[in-house]
C-alpha cells in the first residue's frame, strides 16, 4: 500500500503536462490575436496611404490641366528676390530662374538626352490693300532713316541681315515656320539650347544656339553664342510666344523681322536685394537687318561708305526690376540702350529734284521700284545717296500680369507696353550733288505699342493692341529739316487654347500706314492662325 506522499507525487506528475499544454495554447491564442491586430492596423494604414496617393494624383492632374490653359507656355509670376529666397531656405542651394538654367537640376532623363520639341506655326491671311500686300506694307512703313539697300539679303555680300526674314504672309494659306528646339543641362557648369526655324519654302535658319553658365558666384551669369538680345521685353520672344499673330510696328520697322538677334556675349547680374533686379550688358557682332546694318561690298565701294568694321560693332545695356506684389500679381519695369558703332544707309532720289529740294527729297524720297513715271509716263532715273555713321536706340518697357484663381486662365490679365526711340547720326559720303558730301544728317524716329489680354472664359482669351511708328519722325542737319507723319494700327484677337499643346487664334487689324513721304494706305487685315506643339517645350521666362 502506497503512502499518501507517494500518491501526491504521482498525481502531480500526471497533472503537470496538462498544465503545460494549457499554458501553450493560451500563448498561441494571444499571438494570434496580436497578429490579427497588427494586420488590421497595417491594412488600415495601407488604405490611408492609398487614399492619400489617390488625392495627390488627382490634385497633380488638376494642376497640370490648369497650367495647360496657357497653351505653349506656363503662367508667369515675378521671380523671387534672392534675399527672400535665402531667408526661406537658409543655407540651401535653390536654383531659380537665373541659376536653374534651361532645365534645372540634372536628372537621369536629361544628363545625356536634350529636351526636344517642334512648334508648328501657320495661318490663313486676307486684306483689302490695293495690291493685296498689306502684310508687307506694315513692315515697310515710311521713316526717313530707312535704308533701301538689300535689306533682306538680296546681295550675297550684305552684312545687314543675320539670316533670312520670316516669311511675309500672302493672301491665302501660309506656313510661317516649324521651330525645332533642343535644350539640355550640359553639366554642373553649363546649360545649352538651340532653336532652328524651317519656313514653308524649306529654308533653314539657325535662330539661336547658345550656352549659359549655371553656378557663377554673386548672381552673375554669362551667355554666349547666337541669341536674341535681352534689349526690351518682346525682343527675346519667338513668334509662337507672341499674344498676336504679327510683330508690333516699332520693332518690325526699327529692328526688322528678327529684332536684335546676333552672335556675341552677354553678362547679367542679379543683385541680392529685397526685390528682383537684373542688370546686363551685351557685346554683339553687329550683323543686323536695320539697326546697325551695313550694306554689301559693291555699294560700299561705289558710294565711298567704307568697309564693314571688325566686330563687335553693337553694344547693349539693360536693367529690369520686379517689385514684390503678392502671389497672383507680377510687375516688371525695364530700361534698355543699344549703340551701333557703324551704320550705313543707302537711299534713292530722282535727279529732277533741285538743290533746294535735295535736303528734303534727297534723304526722304523712297521708292520701291527702280524708277518712277512722271505725268507724261516717262520713267525718271533714280540716283543713290550713301550715308555712314553710328546709331543709338533707347527703350522702356512695362509688363504687368495677374494670375486669377479661375480655371484654365479664366480671369487672367496681362498688360504690356514698350517705347522705342532710334537716333541715327549720319554723314553723306556720296550722292548726286557733290556740294552736300560731308554734311551731317540726323534721323530720329520713335514708336510704341500697348497691348492687353484677358481670359474671358476657361481656355479663351481676348487681346487688344495699339501700335504706332513715327510719333517723332524727322530728319535734321545740313541746313534742312523735315517732319513726317506716323503709321498706326488697331488690332483685336481671340485665342482658344484647346490644350497645353495647341492654340487657334483669329485676328483683325485696321491699318493706317504711311508708305511714302506723302502717301498712306488704309486697309483691313484678317488672320486665322494655328500653333501646335510637339514634345516637351521648356517653360518660357516672365
ABEGO torsion letter per residue (X at the ends): XBBAAAAAAAAAAAAAAAAAAAAAAAAAAAAAAAAAAAAAAAAAAAAAAAAAAAAAAAAAAAAAAAAAABBGBBBBBBBBBAAAAAAABBGBBBBBAAAAEAAEBBBAAAAABBBBBBBBBBBBBBBABAAGAAAAAAAABBBAABBABGAAGABAABAABAEBBBBBBBBEBBBABBBBBBBBBABAABBBBBBBBBBAAGBBBBABBBBBBAABBGGBBBBBEBBBBABEAAAABBAAABABABBBAAAAAAAEAAEBBBBEBBBBBBBBBABBBBBBBBBBAGBBAABGBBBBAAAAAAAGAEBBBBOBABBBBBBBBBBBAEAABBBBBBBBBBBBABBBBBBBBBAABBAAAAAAAAAABBBABABBBBAAGBBBBBBBBBBBEBBBBBBBBBBBBBBBABBGGBGBBBBBBBBBBBBBBBBBABBABAAABGBBBBBBBBBBBBBBBBBABBGBBBBBBBBBBGABBBBBEGGBBBBBBBBBBBBBBBBBBABAABBBBBBBBBBBBBABAABBBBBBBBBBBBBBBBEBBBBBBX
